[in-house]
């Protein structure tokens, strides 16, 4: 198929399109889960402020993790067992610290926005941000690392697939964690 | 790469990213009544966030690898490979935006939302406009940031993905909220 005079349908296009298609489907599943929070969105002022940042932060941390791993795999710099276990140890440590710290900051920012712009004090936002991130990380960190290796072993390009995978899978797990933690704390 | 180096490179940019995304979220908070009224708009929200993240991650990963393999030069990013990537992403995102709109309306109907062509056409317009804006914004930020990261010898995966997606989040959610406010 030619678009604007360029041949665009190739393996790369197929990989991006297929993973994007799955990502959006996953996003809609996440959106359906999000309907479970409709009442909480009205009850807890500021959940909409927290929500994009929370999804964004997960996507960024796990996206960077899989991108680092993909780069090293594609450049052939991760072959020995010691290299792999060193990579995993350092990256899991970094990802968990970043997640913990940034989710606290994100909760604090949301709290301050609600306080100054909506005139409501809602400290539960900080707890929701923190605990939902910790809950989801127990699934998301191992799955991100395992899936990147699996995709590379099956001769697919993790750079085309992992981005959408991380954001989709991450979104579903994050929203589910958000629904659970909001249900517990609200 | 050691954990402390990853943290050092990522922390500031993630905090700035959280701040920018929260400003985008402030836009969504201001139209939250519309989300409760029109369920498909709420259902499509994570898919929109996902598209923003995907565009950033795919693009930054690709540009990083192209730079590392010497397929593109940091002082000349306007080449065939980059242009091809732009057209591919635009085409993919237009198709997925239309698909996401219909799917979210369908799911919304199963949850009690009443279908109308008027709403469908308005939603397609809002989602497509936001999607095209996402692709354009992500490309600009990724290319400018890619060159900066390469010159400063910073790992673009740690710097660029959060920056790209955060700026796109901010711009896209504000535009999305604004269009919802104006159209519905």
Interface residues (C-beta under 8 A of the other chain):
Chain A: X3 X4 X6 X8 X12 X13 X16 X17 X19 X20 X21 X23 X24 X25 X26 X27 X28 X30 X31 X32 X34 X35 X38 X41 X42 X45 X46 X48 X49 X50 X51 X52 X53 X55 X56 X57 X59 X60 X61 X63 X64 X67 X68 X70 X71 X74 X75 X87 X90 X91 X93 X94 X97 X98 X101 X102 X105 X106 X109 X110 X113 X117 X118 X159 X160 X162 X163 X164 X166 X167 X168 X171 X175
Chain B: X1 X2 X3 X4 X6 X7 X10 X11 X14 X15 X17 X18 X19 X21 X22 X24 X25 X26 X28 X29 X32 X35 X36 X39 X42 X43 X44 X45 X46 X47 X48 X49 X50 X51 X52 X53 X54 X56 X57 X58 X60 X61 X62 X64 X65 X68 X83 X84 X87 X88 X89 X91 X92 X93 X95 X96 X99 X100 X103 X104 X107 X111 X155 X157 X158 X161 X162 X165 X166 X169 X173
